[in-house]
Amino acid sequence: MIKLKDLLLESDIFIPRRIEDRATRYVNDLIRNYIKNGNKGSLDLSGLRLRELPSMLNGITINGYFDCSGKHDNAFGYSFGRNQLKSLKNSPKVINGVFYCMSLGLETLEGGPEYVAKDFECSYNNLTTLNGAPKFVGRDFYCNNNRVKFTEEQVRAVCDIKGRVYTIYD
């Protein structure tokens, strides 16, 4: 039993208990609920300060958009935080919508989805290679503002894209 006197003598009295794993539990609950609801709709994990994608994502199909972008602003322009993913490891492999992985500082797309039914957006990273790009993108492929300025030919050489390729602001 914790006594009031012991609590008052602690040096870290104002640090909330168990805060370290709250974000992880929140993200895992989001994913569990998404799966429980039959993978319906979109899954937005942007701006949750993730350092890696949870392994429970590997192998599920997203039937809407999937967002793991680095920065997320709400309607009032307030940023909740930044994801700090170093890779797309554990990413869902099939996205029946749009896949967003912008503003993460990624150097490669390895570990990312293999099939994206709509747009694939990987702009504002530090990409030096297109290794790991999806095999198929049903609409547009956005990869502007990366360390390397890829050409449309380079992008189409690694990915079957049905729409346009945006390598710079056209």
N, C-alpha and C positions, 0 to 999 in steps of 0.2 A: 504494500500500500504506500502510495506516495504521500508524504506529509507536506503541508503548506510551507513549513519552514525550509524543507529540502528544495522545493521549487524556487523559493525566493533567493536562495543562496546559489543557484545555478547561474553560470555566466552567460548562458545562451537562452535565457528564459523567454525571449521574444521571438525565437526561431520556431516556426510551426513544426510540429512533429510530422514525420513521414512525408514531407513535401517532395523528397527526392524522387519517389516513384509515382507521384500523382500524374504527371504528364504521360508516363508510359502506360499507366492504367487507363487513362482517358483515351489515348490512341487505340489501345487494344480493345477497349469497349466499343469505340466507333466501328472498328473493323468487324468485331463479333456481331454487332447489331446489323451491319450491312449484310453479312453472310446469313444471319438469322432471317432477315427479310427477303431472302432469295436473290441477293445481288442486284436488287432493283435500284435504279437511279445512279447517282454519281457519288464519288467518294473524294472528299476534299481534305487533304492532310497538309495544306499549305500553311506556313506561318506558325507551326506548332513546335518549333525549335528541335526538330528531329535531327539526330546525328546519323541515323541509318534507318532504312525502311524495315518495319517489323517482318520477321520471317513468315508470319501467318498470311502475308499477302501473296507469297510465292505459290503459284498454282491456281489462284482464283481468277475468275473472269469479271471484269468491270463492265456493267451494262449502262454506262453513262460516261461522264468525263472523270478522269483521275488527275488530281492536282497535288503534286508534291513540291511545288515551286518554293523558292527561297523566301520570297517576301509576299506578304498578304496584307493588303489594306482593306479596311471595311469601307462602307459607304461614306463615312465621314473623313476618310483619309488617314485614320489612325492605324499604325502598323502594330500587329500583335506580337511579332517576333520574326525570326528568320530560321528557316530550316538550314542546316549545315551538313547536308548530305555530301559525302565524298564520292559516292557511287550510286548507281541505280540497282545494286544488288537487292534481291528479294522483291523486285518490282513485279506486279502482275504481268503475265505474258500476253494476255488478250484483253484489249480495250475496245469495247464496242461504242466508242465515242471519241473524245479528244483526250490526248495525253499532254499534260503540262509539266515540264521540269526546268523552268526558267530560273535564272538568277541564283544558281547554286554553286557556281565555281567548278562545275564538272569539267574534267579533262578528257573524258571518254563517255560513251553511251553504253558501255558494256554492262550487262545485267538488266537492261531495260526491256520493254515489251517487244515481242516479235511481230504482233499484228495490231494495228491501230485503224479502226474503221473510218475515222474522220481525220482531224488534224493532229500533227505531232509538232510540239513547240518546245524547242531546246535553245532558245535565244538567250543572250546575256550570261553565257558560261565562259569557261576557258578552254573550250574544245580545241584539241590539236589533231584529232582523228575522228572519223565517223564510224570506227569499229563499234559494233554493238547497236547500230541503228536498226530500227524495225525492218523486217523483210518486206512488209507491205504497209502502205499508208493510203487510205481511201480518199483523202482530199489533199490538203496542203501540208507542206513541210517547211517549218520556219526554223532557220538556224543563223540568223543575223546576230551581229555583235558578239562574236566569239574571238578567241585568240587568233585562229586561222580564218581567213575569208574564203570559205568554200565556194566552188563554182556549182552551178546547177548540174553540170555534167558529173562532177564528183559525187554529188548527192544521189543522182539517179543511178550511178554505177553500183551503189550499195543497197539501194532500196527501190522497190516498185511503187512509184507514186502516181496516183491517178489525177491529182490536181497540180497546182503550181508549187514551185520551190522559191522560197524567199530567203536569199542569202544576204541581202542588204535591203534597206527600205526602198522598195520600187515605187 
